[in-house]
């Protein structure tokens, strides 16, 4: 067959390729190349994925071919073979053969989808001399595979982030000096020095020093925990202002932090692969296209009709339109402050029927707030608040900022404090307006003065501090993690607007705190005091029954984020949580979660319009080709027109609609 390829069709082919697929493929490939070439992996340079190399080869081949098509090279021939088609032929042989070989292997494994039809189209393009069309299919196939490999590769980066966060060495006390040794060499019984703001490298017990540590990554509680001799510390905790000496109680490989890494690894290995939209449509489209092609050949006796049908059936609406709608939606989400880590989240989020929330930082702001001042007899609430806030100006206690914020809101006066002293474990003392003021905890106070129990209000959930004025109870201050004011409305919104049938609250916080928040926001299924392992098991169990979306913000949420059908992280404070999640809400807003839900739903609608509409038009062209009314070249051109229509529709996904959220419109 003579090579026939109209110039206008060639240029349309090329322009379309670069205006659509090349943009997203180059973006992903460049990120992958930089990451794979520059990042050492256990001392070795990582190999560039074959799919990435083939996609880049296809782009280079089209560029060279386009240059050779321009005057004065257009009419050059090699043995009556157009010179501008040579780069395309090289791409088809060098890049197409490995892809077709992999598809054949998949066929023997029982994996059959739209990419199989793409492989047949690559082979058919050689017989049709439609080299550019074949190269375009090579680009689509390799680019799509590389994109998916890049996205799914994020899970392993979570383990790298976990390992990177943990120090490689520890400083142990030897005699009167310090010695830095590799973390695995720390033995049980060694005294480890933990410096201010450093991460604690091992599980242990404080021997000397007084301060606080942030353990929220594990416990889920938003408060820093006071540390004094005899208290336990957890590996990975962030130390406060004071240096501590701790006794190592467990080897590094048995520490709590290592256990979380193991849970994360287990979660990554067992997460089921969701069937993609293109796979679902291709499972029906591919056999139908092959059946029409075979029947056309069998009934007419003309093999040319078989080739014409296959060219018209090239599944570019599946291989191109769906990725473009996804990329456009990722761009739209980014403009709304939502980072999509895994493109499949946009396909899956609208089908999630179970919503699982972490408490701290998700339905709450993750910071304590003064909720109640209970004055004792002969004292006023504002009087007690003014005295305490005047004293807390000199404190670094985690609740000090909450007290001062409440005092500012109440516009209470501030007094000068004298003889200020703070002994960890024994509270804060000073003299204000000639009165001795002592701020301490209920437990510490009753240990020293058990007879004062009758003067205290009943214990309640949350945190509290007791204010002593002249050695008498002056008042009680109570604190809670500040809930988001729109939490209840958002939970109520999920069922009627997004089809969520169940909402669960899962937290590492205490039962009283979790139940209190659940009552405020209207969640009935509550699981408190959950470890990362328990969260993972619960999410995995629920995901096995229905698609789930999990929302969290702490390192302790990372395994659950990975195990859920869709994992959404709040904020950008933790590299580990961000890597584990499929999407990150940068400004920690429940309203932005609703925006993400609508972007996913809209993306799926546009992708289905492009794919199903393109398939319908392709089927029409296939029938005409089977009846002999469309030649292979005409079928290729018709397919390009169909592809352009599908792509133009898919590009709508990047354009913001007039309204992207119906949150608050019940």
For each residue, the residues with C-beta under 8 A, 3 or more apart:
1: 127 128 129
2: 129
3: 81 82 85 129
4: 129 633
5: 9 10 85 129 130 132 633
6: 9 10 637
7: 10 11 69
8: 11 12
9: 5 6 12 13 636 637 640
10: 5 6 7 13 14 69 132
11: 7 8 14 15 69
12: 8 9 15 16 640 644
13: 9 10 16 17 132 133 136 640
14: 10 11 17 18 62 65 66 132
15: 11 12 18 19
16: 12 13 19 20 640 643 644 647
17: 13 14 20 21 22 62 136 139
18: 14 15 22 23 62
19: 15 16 22 23
20: 16 17 23 24 320 324 647 651
21: 17 24 25 136 139 140 143 320 323 324
22: 17 18 19 25 26 59 139
23: 18 19 20 26 27 327
24: 20 21 27 28 143 147 323 324 327
25: 21 22 28 29 55 59 139 143 146 147
26: 22 23 29 30 59
27: 23 24 30 31
28: 24 25 31 32 143 146 147 150
29: 25 26 32 33 52 55 56 143 146
30: 26 27 33 34
31: 27 28 34 35 150
32: 28 29 35 36 48 49 52 146 150
33: 29 30 36 37 48 52
34: 30 31 37 38
35: 31 32 38 39 46
36: 32 33 39 45 46 47 48 49 52
37: 33 34 45 46 48
38: 34 35
39: 35 36 46
40: 43 44 45 46
41: 44 45 46
42:
43: 40
44: 40 41
45: 36 37 40 41
46: 35 36 37 39 40 41
47: 36
48: 32 33 36 37 52 53
49: 32 36 52 53 146 149
50: 53 54 98
51: 54 55 142 143 145 146 149
52: 29 32 33 36 48 49 55 56 142 146
53: 48 49 50 56 57
54: 50 51 57 58 95 98 99 138 142
55: 25 29 51 52 58 59 139 142 143 146
56: 29 52 53 59 60
57: 53 54 60 61 91 94 95
58: 54 55 61 62 91 95 135 136 138 139 142
59: 22 25 26 55 56 62 63 139
60: 56 57 63 64 87
61: 57 58 64 65 87 88 90 91 95 135
62: 14 17 18 58 59 65 66 87 88 91 132 135 136 139
63: 59 60 66 67
64: 60 61 67 68 87
65: 14 61 62 68 69 84 85 86 87 88 132 135
66: 14 62 63 69 70 84
67: 63 64 70 73
68: 64 65 73 74 76 83 84 86 87
69: 7 10 11 65 66 73 74 84
70: 66 67 73 74
71: 74
72: 75
73: 67 68 69 70 76 83 84
74: 68 69 70 71 84
75: 72
76: 68 73 82 83 84
77: 80 81 82 83
78: 81 83 86
79:
80: 77
81: 3 77 78 85 86
82: 3 76 77 85 86
83: 68 73 76 77 78 86
84: 65 66 68 69 73 74 76 87 88
85: 3 5 65 81 82 88 89 129 131 132
86: 65 68 78 81 82 83 89 90
87: 60 61 62 64 65 68 84 90 91
88: 61 62 65 84 85 91 92 131 132 134 135
89: 85 86 92 93 131
90: 61 86 87 93 94
91: 57 58 61 62 87 88 94 95 96 135 138
92: 88 89 95 96 122 125 126 131 134 135 138
93: 89 90 96 97
94: 57 90 91 97
95: 54 57 58 61 91 92 98 99 135 138 142
96: 91 92 93 99 100 122 123 134 138
97: 93 94 100 101
98: 50 54 95 101 102
99: 54 95 96 102 103 119 122 138 141 142
100: 96 97 103 104 119 122 123
101: 97 98 104 105
102: 98 99 105 106
103: 99 100 106 107 115 116 118 119
104: 100 101 107 108 119
105: 101 102 108 109
106: 102 103 109 111 112 115 116
107: 103 104 110 111 112 116
108: 104 105
109: 105 106
110: 107
111: 106 107
112: 106 107 116 283 286 287
113: 116 278 279 282 283 286
114: 117 118 278 279 281 282 283 285 286 315 318 319
115: 103 106 118 119 141 144 145 282 315 319
116: 103 106 107 112 113 119 120 282 286
117: 114 120 121 282 285 286 289 290 310 313 314 315
118: 103 114 115 121 122 137 140 141 314 315 319
119: 99 100 103 104 115 116 122 123 141
120: 116 117 123 124 290 310
121: 117 118 124 125 133 134 137 310 311 313 314 315
122: 92 96 99 100 118 119 125 126 134 137 138 141
123: 96 100 119 120 126 127
124: 120 121 127 128 134 307 310 311
125: 92 121 122 128 129 130 131 133 134 137 311
126: 92 122 123 129 131 134
127: 1 123 124 307
128: 1 124 125 133 307 311 632 633 636
129: 1 2 3 4 5 85 125 126
130: 5 125 133 134 311 632 633 636
131: 85 88 89 92 125 126 134 135
132: 5 10 13 14 62 65 85 88 135 136
133: 13 121 125 128 130 136 137 311 314 636 639 640
134: 88 92 96 121 122 124 125 126 130 131 137 138
135: 58 61 62 65 88 91 92 95 131 132 138 139
136: 13 17 21 58 62 132 133 139 140 316
137: 118 121 122 125 133 134 140 141 314 316 319
138: 54 58 91 92 95 96 99 122 134 135 141 142
139: 17 21 22 25 55 58 59 62 135 136 142 143
140: 21 118 136 137 143 144 316 319 320
141: 99 115 118 119 122 137 138 144 145 319
142: 51 52 54 55 58 95 99 138 139 145 146
143: 21 24 25 28 29 51 55 139 140 146 147 323
144: 115 140 141 147 148 278 319 323
145: 51 115 141 142 148 149
146: 25 28 29 32 49 51 52 55 142 143 149 150
147: 24 25 28 143 144 150 151 323 343
148: 144 145 151 152 276 343
149: 49 51 145 146 152 153
150: 28 31 32 146 147 153
151: 147 148 154 341 342 343 344
152: 148 149 155 342
153: 149 150 156 157
154: 151 157 158 341 342 579
155: 152 158 268 271 562 580
156: 153 159 160 268
157: 153 154 160 161 579
158: 154 155 161 162 264 268 558 562 576 579 580
159: 156 162 163 261 264 265 268
160: 156 157 163 164
161: 157 158 164 165 575 576 579
162: 158 159 165 166 257 260 261 264 555 558 576
163: 159 160 166 261
164: 160 161 575
165: 161 162 199 236 575 576
166: 162 163 183 199 201 235 236 257
167: 170 183 198 199 201
168: 182 183
169: 180 181 182 183 201
170: 167 180 181 182 183 186 192 201 202
171: 178 179 180 192 193 195
172: 178 179 180 181 186 190 191 192 193
173: 177 178 191 192 193 245
174: 177 178 179
175:
176:
177: 173 174
178: 171 172 173 174 193
179: 171 172 174
180: 169 170 171 172
181: 169 170 172 185 186
182: 168 169 170 185
183: 166 167 168 169 170 186 201 202 252
184: 251 252 253
185: 181 182
186: 170 172 181 183 190 192 201 202 248 251 252
187: 190 248 251
188: 248 249 250 251
189: 247 248
190: 172 186 187 247 248
191: 172 173 207 245 246 247 248
192: 170 171 172 173 186 201 202 204 245 246 247 248
193: 171 172 173 178 243 244 245
194: 198 200 201 233 239 243 244 245 246
195: 171 198 239 243
196: 211 239 240 241 242 243
197: 238 239 240 241
198: 167 194 195 238 239
199: 165 166 167 236 237 238 239
200: 194 204 213 233 234 235 236 237 238 239 246
201: 166 167 169 170 183 186 192 194 235 252
202: 170 183 186 192 235 246 248 249 250 251 252 255
203: 232 233 234 235 248 249 250 254 255 256
204: 192 200 232 233 246 247 248 249 250
205: 230 231 232 233 246 247 249
206: 209 227 228 229 230 231 232 233 244 245 246
207: 191 229 245 246 247
208: 229 244 245
209: 206 227 228 229 242 243 244 245
210: 226 227 228 229 242 423 424 425
211: 196 226 227 239 240 241 242 243 244 424
212: 224 225 226 227 240 241 242 396 397 398
213: 200 224 225 227 233 234 237 238 239 240
214: 217 224 225 237 238 240
215: 218 219 221 224 225 234 237
216: 219 220 221 222 223 360 366 554
217: 214 236 237 554 555 556 574
218: 215 234 236 237 256 260 508 531 532 555 556
219: 215 216 508 509 556
220: 216 358 359 360 507 508 509 530 554 556
221: 215 216 360 508 509 510 513
222: 216 360 361 364 366 367 368 481
223: 216 368 398 399 463
224: 212 213 214 215 240 398
225: 212 213 214 215 231
226: 210 211 212 231 424 425
227: 206 209 210 211 212 213 231 233 240 244 424
228: 206 209 210 231 424 425
229: 206 207 208 209 210
230: 205 206
231: 205 206 225 226 227 228
232: 203 204 205 206 249
233: 194 200 203 204 205 206 213 227 237 244 246
234: 200 203 213 215 218 237 255 256 257
235: 166 200 201 202 203 252 255 256 257 258
236: 165 166 199 200 217 218 255 256 257 260 555
237: 199 200 213 214 215 217 218 233 234
238: 197 198 199 200 213 214
239: 194 195 196 197 198 199 200 211 213 242 243 244
240: 196 197 211 212 213 214 224 227 396
241: 196 197 211 212 396
242: 196 209 210 211 212 239
243: 193 194 195 196 209 211 239
244: 193 194 206 208 209 211 227 233 239
245: 173 191 192 193 194 206 207 208 209
246: 191 192 194 200 202 204 205 206 207 233
247: 189 190 191 192 204 205 207
248: 186 187 188 189 190 191 192 202 203 204 251
249: 188 202 203 204 205 232
250: 188 202 203 204 254 255
251: 184 186 187 188 202 248 254 255
252: 183 184 186 201 202 235 255 258
253: 184 258
254: 203 250 251 258 259
255: 202 203 234 235 236 250 251 252 258 259
256: 203 218 234 235 236 259 260
257: 162 166 234 235 236 260 261
258: 235 252 253 254 255 261 262
259: 254 255 256 262 263 532 533
260: 162 218 236 256 257 263 264 532 555 556 558 559
261: 159 162 163 257 258 264 265
262: 258 259 265 266
263: 259 260 266 267 532 533 536 559
264: 158 159 162 260 261 267 268 558 559 562 580
265: 159 261 262 268 269
266: 262 263 269 270 536 559
267: 263 264 270 271 536 540 559 560 562 563
268: 155 156 158 159 264 265 271 562
269: 265 266
270: 266 267 540 563
271: 155 267 268 562 563
272: 543
273:
274: 344 347 348 565
275: 279 280
276: 148 279 280 344 347
277: 280 281 322 347 604 607 608 611
278: 113 114 144 281 282 318 319 322 611
279: 113 114 275 276 282 283
280: 275 276 277 283 284
281: 114 277 278 284 285 318 611 612 615
282: 113 114 115 116 117 278 279 285 286 315 318
283: 112 113 114 279 280 286 287
284: 280 281 287 288
285: 114 117 281 282 288 289 315 318 615
286: 112 113 114 116 117 282 283 289 290 315
287: 112 283 284 290 291
288: 284 285 291 292 619
289: 117 285 286 292 293 309 310 313 315 618 619 622
290: 117 120 286 287 293 294
291: 287 288 294 295
292: 288 289 295 296 309 313 619 622 623 626
293: 289 290 296 297 305 306 309 310 313 622 626
294: 290 291 297 298 306
295: 291 292 298 299 626
296: 292 293 299 300 302 305 306 308 309 625 626 627
297: 293 294 300 301 302 303 305 306
298: 294 295 301
299: 295 296
300: 296 297 305 626 628
301: 297 298
302: 296 297 305 306 628
303: 297 306 307
304: 307 308 631 632
305: 293 296 297 300 302 308 309 625 626 628
306: 293 294 296 297 302 303 309 310
307: 124 127 128 303 304 310 311 632
308: 296 304 305 311 312 625 626 630 631 632 634 635
309: 289 292 293 296 305 306 312 313 622 625 626 635
310: 117 120 121 124 289 293 306 307 313 314
311: 121 124 125 128 130 133 307 308 314 625 632 635 636 639
312: 308 309 618 621 622 624 625 630 635 636 638 639
313: 117 121 289 292 293 309 310 618 622 639
314: 117 118 121 133 137 310 311 618 639
315: 114 115 117 118 121 282 285 286 289 318 319 615 618
316: 136 137 140 319 320 321 614 639 642 643 646
317: 320 321 322 610 611 613 614 615 618 642 643 646
318: 114 278 281 282 285 315 321 322 611 614 615
319: 114 115 118 137 140 141 144 278 315 316 322 323
320: 20 21 140 316 317 323 324 643 646 647 650
321: 316 317 318 324 325 607 610 611 614 643 646 647 649 650
322: 277 278 317 318 319 325 326 607 610 611 650
323: 21 24 143 144 147 319 320 326 327 343
324: 20 21 24 320 321 327 328 610 647 650 651 653
325: 321 322 328 329 603 606 607 610 650 652 653
326: 322 323 329 330 343 346 347 603 607 653
327: 23 24 323 324 330 331 343 654
328: 324 325 331 332 603 650 651 652 653 654 655
329: 325 326 332 333 340 346 599 600 602 603 653 654
330: 326 327 333 334 340 343 346
331: 327 328 334 335 654
332: 328 329 335 336 599 653 654 655 656
333: 329 330 336 338 339 340 583 595 596 599
334: 330 331 337 338 339 340
335: 331 332 656
336: 332 333 592 595 599 660
337: 334 585 586 587 589 592
338: 333 334 583 584 585 586 592 595 596 599
339: 333 334 578 583 584 586
340: 329 330 333 334 343 345 346 582 583
341: 151 154 345 578 579 581 582 583 584
342: 151 152 154 345 582 583
343: 147 148 151 323 326 327 330 340 346 347
344: 151 274 276 347 348 582
345: 340 341 342 348 349 566 582 583 600
346: 326 329 330 340 343 349 599 600 603 604
347: 274 276 277 326 343 344 600 603 604 607
348: 274 344 345 351 352 547 565 566 600
349: 345 346 352 549 566 596 597 600 601
350: 498 597 600 601 604
351: 348 547 565
352: 348 349 355 498 500 546 547 548 549 565 566
353: 499 500 501 502 546 547 548
354: 500 501 502 503 504 542 543 545 546 547 548 549
355: 352 494 500 502 503 504 548 549 551
356: 503 504 505 506 538 539 542 548 549 550 551 560 564
357: 362 363 503 504 505 506 523 550 551 552
358: 220 361 362 363 506 507 550 551 552 553 554 557 560
359: 220 362 363 364 481 505 507 509 513 514 517
360: 216 220 221 222 364 366 481 507 509 553 554
361: 222 358 364 365 366 552 553 554 570 571 588
362: 357 358 359 551 552 553 570
363: 357 358 359 483 484 487 505 517 521
364: 222 359 360 361 481 482 483 484 517
365: 361 481 482 483 484 588
366: 216 222 360 361 481 553
367: 222 402 481 482
368: 222 223 398 399 402 463 479 480 481 482
369: 402 405 406 479 480 481 482
370: 373 399 402 403 405 406 477 478 479
371: 462 478 479 480
372: 476 477 478
373: 370 381 382 384 385 406 475 476 477 478
374: 381 457 475 476 477 478
375: 379 380 381 383 384 474 475
376: 379 455 472 473 474 475 476
377:
378:
379: 375 376 383 384 469 474 475
380: 375 383 384
381: 373 374 375 384 385 475
382: 373 385 386 410 412
383: 375 379 380 386 387
384: 373 375 379 380 381 387 388 467 469 474 475 477
385: 373 381 382 388 389 403 406 407 410 412 477
386: 382 383 389 390 407 412 413 414 415
387: 383 384 390 391 415 432 433 435 437 467 469 474
388: 384 385 391 392 403 407 437 439 465 467 477
389: 385 386 392 393 403 404 406 407 412 414
390: 386 387 393 414 415 416 417 432
391: 387 388 394 395 417 420 428 430 432 437 439
392: 388 389 395 397 399 400 403 404 428 439
393: 389 390 400 404 414 417
394: 391 417 420 422 428 430
395: 391 392 400 422 428
396: 212 240 241 400
397: 212 392 400 422 428
398: 212 223 224 368 401
399: 223 368 370 392 402 403 463 465 477 479
400: 392 393 395 396 397 403 404
401: 398 404 405
402: 367 368 369 370 399 405 406 479
403: 370 385 388 389 392 399 400 406 407 477
404: 389 392 393 400 401 407 408
405: 369 370 401 402 408 409
406: 369 370 373 385 389 402 403 409 410
407: 385 386 388 389 403 404 410 412 414
408: 404 405 411
409: 405 406
410: 382 385 406 407
411: 408
412: 382 385 386 389 407
413: 386
414: 386 389 390 393 407
415: 386 387 390 432 433
416: 390 432
417: 390 391 393 394 420 430 431 432 437
418: 430 431 432
419: 429 430 431
420: 391 394 417 428 429 430
421: 428 429 430
422: 394 395 397 427 428 429
423: 210 426 427 429
424: 210 211 226 227 228
425: 210 226 228 444
426: 423 440 444
427: 422 423 438 439 440 441 444 465
428: 391 392 394 395 397 420 421 422 438 439 440
429: 419 420 421 422 423 436 437 438 439
430: 391 394 417 418 419 420 421 437
431: 417 418 419 434 435 436 437
432: 387 390 391 415 416 417 418 435 437
433: 387 415
434: 431
435: 387 431 432 469 470
436: 429 431 468 469 470 471
437: 387 388 391 417 429 430 431 432 467 468 469 474
438: 427 428 429 467 468 471
439: 388 391 392 427 428 429 465 466 467 468
440: 426 427 428 444 445 465 466 468
441: 427 444 445 464 465 466
442: 445 446 456 459 464 466
443: 446 447
444: 425 426 427 440 441 447 448
445: 440 441 442 448 449 452 456 466 468
446: 442 443 449 450 452 453 456
447: 443 444 450
448: 444 445
449: 445 446 452
450: 446 447 453
451: 454
452: 445 446 449 455 456 473
453: 446 450 456
454: 451
455: 376 452 472 473
456: 442 445 446 452 453 466 473 476
457: 374 460 476
458:
459: 442 464
460: 457 464 478 512
461: 480 510 512 513 515 516
462: 371 478 479 480 481 512 513 516
463: 223 368 399 478 479 480
464: 441 442 459 460 476 477 478 479
465: 388 399 427 439 440 441 476 477 479
466: 439 440 441 442 445 456 473 475 476
467: 384 387 388 437 438 439 473 474 475 476 477
468: 436 437 438 439 440 445 471 472 473 474
469: 379 384 387 435 436 437 472 473 474
470: 435 436
471: 436 438 468
472: 376 455 468 469
473: 376 452 455 456 466 467 468 469 476
474: 375 376 379 384 387 437 467 468 469
475: 373 374 375 376 379 381 384 466 467
476: 372 373 374 376 456 457 464 465 466 467 473
477: 370 372 373 374 384 385 388 399 403 464 465 467
478: 370 371 372 373 374 460 462 463 464
479: 368 369 370 371 399 402 462 463 464 465
480: 368 369 371 461 462 463 483 513 516
481: 222 359 360 364 365 366 367 368 369 462 509 513 517
482: 364 365 367 368 369
483: 363 364 365 480 487 517 520 521
484: 363 364 365 487 590
485:
486: 489 490 590 591
487: 363 483 484 490 491 517 520 521 590
488: 491 492 520 521 522
489: 486 492 493 663 664
490: 486 487 493 494 521 590 591 593 594 663
491: 487 488 494 503 521 522 523
492: 488 489 495 522 666
493: 489 490 496 497 498 594 663 664 666
494: 355 490 491 497 498 500 503
495: 492 498 499 500 501 503
496: 493 666
497: 493 494 594 662 663
498: 350 352 493 494 495 597 601
499: 353 495
500: 352 353 354 355 494 495 503
501: 353 354 495 546
502: 353 354 355 525 546
503: 354 355 356 357 491 494 495 500 523 525
504: 354 355 356 357 523 525 526 527 538 542
505: 356 357 359 363 514 517 518 521 523 525 526 527
506: 356 357 358 527 530 535 538 539 560
507: 220 358 359 360 513 514 527 528 529 530
508: 218 219 220 221 529 530 531 532 535 556
509: 219 220 221 359 360 481 513 514 528 529
510: 221 461 513 514 528 529
511: 514 515 528 529
512: 460 461 462 515 516
513: 221 359 461 462 480 481 507 509 510 516 517 528
514: 359 505 507 509 510 511 517 518 526 527 528
515: 461 511 512 518 519 526 528
516: 461 462 480 512 513 519 520
517: 359 363 364 481 483 487 505 513 514 520 521
518: 505 514 515 521 522 523 524 526
519: 515 516 522
520: 483 487 488 516 517
521: 363 483 487 488 490 491 505 517 518
522: 488 491 492 518 519
523: 357 491 503 504 505 518 526
524: 518
525: 502 503 504 505
526: 504 505 514 515 518 523
527: 504 505 506 507 514 530 534 538
528: 507 509 510 511 513 514 515
529: 507 508 509 510 511
530: 220 506 507 508 527 534 535 538
531: 218 508 534 535 556
532: 218 259 260 263 508 535 536 556 557 558 559 560
533: 259 263 536 537 559
534: 527 530 531 537 538
535: 506 508 530 531 532 538 539 556 557 559 560
536: 263 266 267 532 533 539 540 559 560 563
537: 533 534 540 541
538: 356 504 506 527 530 534 535 541 542 560
539: 356 506 535 536 542 543 548 550 560 563 564
540: 267 270 536 537 543 544 563
541: 537 538 544 545
542: 354 356 504 538 539 545 546 548
543: 272 354 539 540 546 547 548 563 564 565
544: 540 541
545: 354 541 542
546: 352 353 354 501 502 542 543
547: 348 351 352 353 354 543 565 566
548: 352 353 354 355 356 539 542 543 564 565 566
549: 349 352 354 355 356 564 565 566 567 568
550: 356 357 358 539 557 560 561 563 564 566 567 568
551: 355 356 357 358 362 568 569 570 593
552: 357 358 361 362 556 557 560 561 567 568 569 570 577
553: 358 360 361 362 366 557 569 570 571 573 574 577 588
554: 216 217 220 358 360 361 557 574 577
555: 162 217 218 236 260 558 574 576 577
556: 217 218 219 220 260 508 531 532 535 552
557: 358 532 535 550 552 553 554 560 561 569 577 580
558: 158 162 260 264 532 555 561 562 576 577 579 580
559: 260 263 264 266 267 532 533 535 536 562 563 580
560: 267 356 358 506 532 535 536 538 539 550 552 557 563 564 567
561: 550 552 557 558 564 567 568 569 577 580 581 582
562: 155 158 264 267 268 271 558 559 567 580
563: 267 270 271 536 539 540 543 550 559 560 567
564: 356 539 543 548 549 550 560 561 567
565: 274 348 351 352 543 547 548 549
566: 345 348 349 352 547 548 549 550 582 583
567: 549 550 552 560 561 562 563 564 580 581 582 583
568: 549 550 551 552 561 581 582 583 584 585 593 596
569: 551 552 553 557 561 574 577 578 580 581 583 584 585
570: 361 362 551 552 553 584 585 588
571: 361 553 574 584 585 586 587 588
572: 578 584 586
573: 553 577
574: 217 553 554 555 569 571 577 578
575: 161 164 165 578 579
576: 158 161 162 165 555 558 579 580
577: 552 553 554 555 557 558 561 569 573 574 580 581
578: 339 341 569 572 574 575 581 584
579: 154 157 158 161 341 558 575 576
580: 155 158 264 557 558 559 561 562 567 569 576 577
581: 341 561 567 568 569 577 578 584
582: 340 341 342 344 345 561 566 567 568
583: 333 338 339 340 341 342 345 566 567 568 569 596
584: 338 339 341 568 569 570 571 572 578 581
585: 337 338 568 569 570 571 588 589 592 593 596
586: 337 338 339 571 572
587: 337 571 592
588: 361 365 553 570 571 585
589: 337 585 592 593
590: 484 486 487 490 593 594 663
591: 486 490 594 595 661 663
592: 336 337 338 585 587 589 595 596
593: 490 551 568 585 589 590 596 597
594: 490 493 497 590 591 597 598 661 662 663
595: 333 336 338 591 592 598 599 660 661 663
596: 333 338 349 568 583 585 592 593 599 600
597: 349 350 498 593 594 600 601
598: 594 595 601 602 660 661 662
599: 329 332 333 336 338 346 595 596 602 603 660
600: 329 345 346 347 348 349 350 596 597 603 604
601: 349 350 498 597 598 604 605
602: 329 598 599 605 606 653 657 660
603: 325 326 328 329 346 347 599 600 606 607 653
604: 277 346 347 350 600 601 607 608
605: 601 602 608 609
606: 325 602 603 609 610 649 650 652 653
607: 277 321 322 325 326 347 603 604 610 611 650 653
608: 277 604 605 611 612
609: 605 606 612 613 649
610: 317 321 322 324 325 606 607 613 614 646 647 649 650
611: 277 278 281 317 318 321 322 607 608 614 615 646
612: 281 608 609 615 616
613: 317 609 610 616 617 645 646 649
614: 316 317 318 321 610 611 617 618 642 643 645 646
615: 281 285 315 317 318 611 612 618 619
616: 612 613 619 620
617: 613 614 620 621 642 645
618: 289 312 313 314 315 317 614 615 621 622 639 642
619: 288 289 292 615 616 622 623
620: 616 617 623 624
621: 312 617 618 624 625 630 635 638 639 642
622: 289 292 293 309 312 313 618 619 625 626
623: 292 619 620 626 627
624: 312 620 621 627 629 630
625: 296 305 308 309 311 312 621 622 628 629 630 631 632 635
626: 292 293 295 296 300 305 308 309 622 623
627: 296 623 624
628: 300 302 305 625
629: 624 625
630: 308 312 621 624 625 634 635 638
631: 304 308 625 634 635
632: 128 130 304 307 308 311 625 635 636
633: 4 5 128 130 636 637
634: 308 630 631 637 638
635: 308 309 311 312 621 625 630 631 632 638 639
636: 9 128 130 133 311 312 632 633 639 640
637: 6 9 633 634 640 641
638: 312 621 630 634 635 641 642
639: 133 311 312 313 314 316 618 621 635 636 642 643
640: 9 12 13 16 133 636 637 643 644
641: 637 638 644 645
642: 316 317 614 617 618 621 638 639 645 646
643: 16 316 317 320 321 614 639 640 646 647
644: 12 16 640 641 647 648
645: 613 614 617 641 642 648 649
646: 316 317 320 321 610 611 613 614 642 643 649 650
647: 16 20 320 321 324 610 643 644 650 651
648: 644 645 651
649: 321 606 609 610 613 645 646 652
650: 320 321 322 324 325 328 606 607 610 646 647 653
651: 20 324 328 647 648 654 655
652: 325 328 606 649 655
653: 324 325 326 328 329 332 602 603 606 607 650
654: 327 328 329 331 332 651
655: 328 332 651 652
656: 332 335 660
657: 602 660
658:
659: 662
660: 336 595 598 599 602 656 657
661: 591 594 595 598
662: 497 594 598 659 665
663: 489 490 493 497 590 591 594 595
664: 489 493
665: 662
666: 492 493 496
